[in-house]
Amino acid sequence: MDFPDAYQLWADAHVFFGTTFIPSPADVSDPLTKRSDAWEKRLAEQTPNGRLLRQNALFDTLSGSGKLHLLHVTHALEQISQQGALYPSGGCLVGSIYCAPLTAADRGFRMHNLASYVLTKEAPAFLAKLGVTDRAPTPLIFEIDTPPEAYRGLAGVDYLRLGLIHLKIYSHLEYLLSKGERHRLRETVVGRVKNSAAFLASAAAVVYQGTHIAAEPFLRLLDETIPRLPILGYLYFEAVAEYLMLHSTSRHTRRLAEFGELNNWLYKEMLFASFPNMAGKFDLAKFRPRPEHLANLIHQIDPTIDTTHASVYLVERISYLVVARLFTSGQVPEVWRHTRWEFESISIQLGPLLGHLIHRELRTFGRYPDFYFYFDQYKALQAWNYWNHMDIVAPFNGTIPKGEIGINPAYPNLNYRVWRAEQDDTGHLHPDEQLSLTIAPRLVDIKYTLMRNNQWSAAPNAA
């Protein structure tokens, strides 16, 4: 298929918050545009915490001038110090040093609730799983001088929008595989899509035809399809997390809203309550809470949630995300039984889905795991190039402003300092020892990230 240029692809993979008043002629012909606008309005205006989608602590941090303070968590400080460098990891922030915001207070730095969960619960659980008892996770405080030319807008990368980028990168690197391997890979992903047509058609019918599908059969079909289309696990997770954060009215959620924060503990607790082995792996392709257990699971996490409403919402929201993130823009497969189940044909209508499938498949496909690092490194190079072009110093996860923020490791002349921090009895962090560490623009191998193994970085990325 013909691809837009890399700049356009990366621009389309970002969400530009606060720019909806700027018209985009290219969107006029897209049948999904009105539905996307309706969803934005619904989330912002018809949910208890919708205002936090535009007015939140993360955006306050990013739009401020002067110094930027961020928390990074590691459990391998000794090894990192020996190397003298901290490497970014892939995942939802593509190629960043995974962090969360810190707010200066009278008693030190106050952690964003995402940061406090990672530091006090998630990272210790991972170490316990590894049987590590001789050390605790180490909080690192980064202080970054925001350069005067830094981008003042809010452009967050949405990893669910990276499908076409994955497909284009594979088209450049596919000759690392033999002719037979390339053919087998294509046949594998096409077969996965063909055998998932019932779910894809159902989602399209909900979005474009307004078809009503009851929650139980829809979620059951979703559950059956996730093993064939692992990206659906990510969409499912993001939809549930979004619902919990926007609809919770618990005391803890309301308290965090006063600080301008969405309650990240909700989806974290739900994830690890339903999948305790996810600590250290964070493989959302395995996110498959059984439909018959979903309501009880949600109610255990937050009794204020209306689980009947949640189920109806998830049918509509997941259907929208499937069409918006996995179908090629402007393409609406109408008659699925007439589809030509060939790679080139499917890439026209479902290019983003094929890209996500290939990206996932290559992790375990034949000899390609040996090359997989270079696939993600290639992607990171493109991201850094785009961020530098836009003067983005601190990219963030734009699926929803949870608090996930990164440091662009390739930004020219980035001026920063890093300290090992200590936590006091009130939960505040204090710089304790300044460290001589360099942020290196080279991805750490996926097997060395904290949330996947036991060395080097601490980057609980969601992809």
Residue pairs with C-beta under 8 A, 6 or more apart in sequence:
1 167
1 344
1 347
1 348
1 351
3 9
3 164
3 167
3 168
3 171
4 12
4 164
6 168
6 382
6 385
6 386
7 386
7 389
9 164
9 165
9 168
10 165
10 382
10 383
10 386
11 386
12 161
12 164
12 329
13 157
13 158
13 161
13 162
13 165
14 155
14 156
14 157
14 158
14 161
14 398
15 155
15 156
15 157
15 158
15 398
15 399
16 153
16 154
16 155
17 54
17 59
17 153
17 154
17 155
17 156
17 398
17 401
18 54
18 153
18 154
19 153
20 37
20 40
27 33
29 330
30 329
30 330
31 208
31 330
31 332
32 207
32 323
32 324
32 329
35 207
35 320
35 324
36 324
39 317
39 320
43 50
43 53
43 242
43 246
44 50
44 51
44 53
44 54
47 246
47 247
48 246
48 247
48 248
48 249
49 245
49 246
49 247
49 248
49 253
49 257
49 262
50 246
52 246
52 257
52 260
52 261
52 262
52 401
53 246
53 400
53 401
55 260
56 260
56 261
56 262
56 401
57 101
57 103
57 112
57 259
57 260
57 261
57 403
58 101
58 112
58 260
58 261
58 396
58 401
58 402
58 403
58 405
59 154
59 401
60 260
61 68
61 101
61 103
61 405
62 68
62 154
62 394
62 396
62 405
63 152
63 154
64 146
65 146
66 145
66 146
67 143
67 144
67 145
67 146
68 142
68 143
68 144
68 145
68 146
68 393
68 394
69 101
69 102
69 103
69 104
69 109
69 141
69 142
69 143
69 144
70 99
70 100
70 101
70 102
70 141
70 142
70 144
70 394
70 405
70 407
71 99
71 100
71 101
71 102
71 109
71 111
71 112
71 115
71 119
71 139
71 140
71 141
71 142
71 421
71 429
72 86
72 97
72 98
72 99
72 139
72 140
72 142
72 458
73 115
73 118
73 119
73 123
73 137
73 138
73 139
73 140
73 450
73 458
74 80
74 86
74 137
74 138
74 140
74 450
74 456
74 457
74 458
75 123
75 126
75 127
75 132
75 135
75 136
75 137
75 138
75 450
75 454
75 458
76 450
76 454
76 455
76 456
76 457
76 458
77 138
77 140
77 420
79 455
79 456
80 86
80 437
80 456
80 457
81 435
81 437
84 436
84 437
84 438
85 437
85 438
85 439
85 440
86 97
86 418
86 437
86 438
86 439
86 440
86 457
87 409
87 440
87 442
87 443
87 444
87 456
87 457
88 95
88 96
88 97
88 98
88 380
88 406
88 407
88 409
88 439
88 440
88 441
88 442
88 443
88 444
88 457
88 459
89 95
89 96
89 98
89 443
89 444
89 446
89 449
89 457
89 459
89 461
90 376
90 379
90 380
90 443
90 446
90 461
90 463
91 98
91 159
91 449
91 459
91 461
91 462
91 463
92 157
92 159
92 397
92 399
92 404
92 461
92 462
92 463
93 157
93 159
93 395
93 396
93 397
93 404
93 405
93 406
93 459
93 461
94 157
94 159
94 162
94 379
94 380
94 383
94 395
95 376
95 377
95 379
95 380
95 381
95 383
95 384
95 409
95 443
96 395
96 406
96 407
96 408
96 409
97 142
97 406
97 407
97 409
97 439
97 457
97 459
98 404
98 406
98 457
98 458
98 459
98 460
98 461
99 115
99 142
99 405
99 406
99 407
100 111
100 112
100 114
100 115
100 118
100 403
100 404
100 405
101 112
101 115
101 403
101 405
102 109
102 110
102 111
102 112
102 115
102 141
102 429
103 109
103 110
103 112
103 259
104 110
105 428
107 424
107 426
107 428
108 424
108 426
108 428
108 429
108 430
109 141
109 421
109 428
109 429
109 430
110 259
110 427
110 428
111 119
111 427
111 428
111 429
112 261
112 403
113 256
113 259
113 261
113 263
113 264
113 265
113 403
114 261
114 264
114 402
114 403
114 404
115 403
116 427
117 264
117 265
117 268
118 458
118 460
119 137
119 139
119 423
121 268
122 268
122 272
122 279
122 451
122 460
123 137
123 450
123 458
123 460
124 136
124 137
125 272
125 279
126 279
126 280
126 450
126 451
127 135
127 136
127 137
129 277
129 279
129 280
130 280
130 454
132 454
137 458
138 420
138 421
139 420
139 421
139 422
139 423
139 429
140 418
140 419
140 420
140 421
140 435
141 418
141 419
141 421
141 429
141 431
142 407
142 416
142 417
142 418
143 416
143 417
143 418
143 419
144 393
144 394
144 407
144 414
144 415
144 416
145 415
145 416
146 393
147 391
147 393
147 413
147 415
149 391
150 391
150 392
150 393
151 390
151 391
151 392
151 393
155 390
155 392
155 395
155 398
156 395
156 396
156 397
156 398
156 399
156 401
157 383
157 395
157 396
157 397
157 398
158 397
158 398
158 399
159 234
159 397
159 399
159 462
159 463
160 231
160 234
160 235
160 238
160 321
160 325
160 399
161 325
161 352
162 355
162 356
162 359
162 379
163 231
163 325
163 326
163 351
163 352
163 353
163 354
163 355
163 356
164 328
164 351
164 352
164 355
165 355
165 379
165 382
166 355
166 356
166 358
166 359
166 379
167 347
167 351
167 352
167 354
167 355
167 358
168 355
169 375
169 378
169 379
169 382
170 355
170 358
170 359
170 362
170 375
172 378
173 371
173 374
173 375
173 378
174 182
176 368
176 371
177 185
177 366
177 367
177 368
181 365
181 366
181 367
181 368
184 366
185 358
185 361
185 362
185 365
186 343
188 361
188 365
189 343
189 354
189 357
189 358
189 361
190 341
190 342
190 343
190 346
192 228
192 229
192 357
193 200
193 229
193 341
193 346
193 350
193 353
193 354
193 357
194 339
194 341
195 228
196 225
196 228
196 229
197 336
197 339
198 221
198 225
199 221
199 222
199 224
199 225
199 229
199 232
199 322
200 322
200 326
200 333
200 336
200 350
201 333
201 336
202 211
202 213
202 218
202 221
202 319
203 318
203 319
203 322
203 323
204 319
204 322
204 323
204 327
204 332
204 333
205 211
205 213
206 212
206 213
206 315
206 316
206 319
206 320
207 319
207 320
207 323
208 323
208 332
213 315
214 315
215 291
215 311
215 312
215 314
215 315
216 291
216 292
216 311
218 315
218 318
218 319
219 291
219 294
219 311
219 314
219 315
220 291
222 232
222 236
222 318
223 288
223 290
223 291
225 232
226 232
226 233
226 236
226 285
226 287
226 288
229 353
229 357
230 285
230 356
230 357
230 360
231 285
231 326
231 353
231 356
231 357
231 360
232 322
233 284
233 285
233 286
233 287
233 288
234 284
234 285
234 287
234 462
234 463
235 318
235 321
235 322
235 325
235 326
236 287
236 288
236 314
236 318
237 267
237 271
237 284
237 287
237 462
238 321
238 399
238 400
239 314
239 317
239 318
239 321
240 267
240 270
240 289
240 298
240 314
241 266
241 267
241 400
241 402
242 317
242 399
242 400
243 305
243 310
243 313
243 314
243 317
244 263
244 266
244 267
244 270
244 298
244 301
244 302
244 305
245 253
245 262
245 263
245 264
245 266
245 267
245 400
245 402
246 262
247 305
247 306
247 309
247 310
248 263
248 266
248 302
248 304
248 305
249 304
250 263
250 302
250 303
250 304
252 263
252 265
253 263
253 266
253 302
253 304
256 262
256 263
257 263
261 403
262 400
262 401
262 402
262 403
264 402
264 403
266 301
266 302
269 301
270 289
270 297
270 298
270 301
271 278
271 287
272 278
272 279
273 297
273 300
273 301
274 289
274 293
274 297
275 286
275 287
278 286
279 451
280 450
280 451
280 452
280 453
281 451
281 452
282 451
282 452
282 460
282 461
282 462
284 462
284 463
285 360
289 297
294 307
294 311
295 307
295 308
295 310
295 311
298 305
298 307
298 310
299 305
299 307
325 352
326 350
326 352
326 353
326 356
327 333
327 349
327 350
327 352
327 353
328 347
328 348
328 349
328 350
328 351
328 352
331 348
331 349
331 350
333 339
333 349
333 350
339 345
339 346
339 349
340 346
343 354
346 354
347 354
359 375
362 368
362 369
362 371
362 372
362 375
363 369
363 372
363 446
372 446
373 443
373 445
373 446
376 443
376 446
377 442
377 443
380 443
383 395
384 408
384 409
384 410
384 441
386 392
387 395
387 408
387 410
387 411
388 408
388 410
388 411
388 412
392 408
392 411
393 407
393 408
393 411
393 414
394 405
394 406
394 407
394 408
395 405
395 406
395 408
396 404
396 405
396 406
397 404
397 405
397 462
404 462
407 414
407 416
407 439
408 414
409 439
409 440
409 441
409 442
410 441
414 439
416 439
417 434
418 434
418 435
418 437
419 431
419 432
419 433
419 434
419 435
420 431
420 432
420 433
420 435
421 429
421 430
421 431
421 432
422 429
422 430
422 432
423 429
423 430
424 430
444 456
444 457
446 452
447 453
448 455
448 456
448 457
449 456
449 457
449 458
449 459
449 461
450 456
450 457
450 458
450 459
450 460
451 458
451 459
451 460
451 461
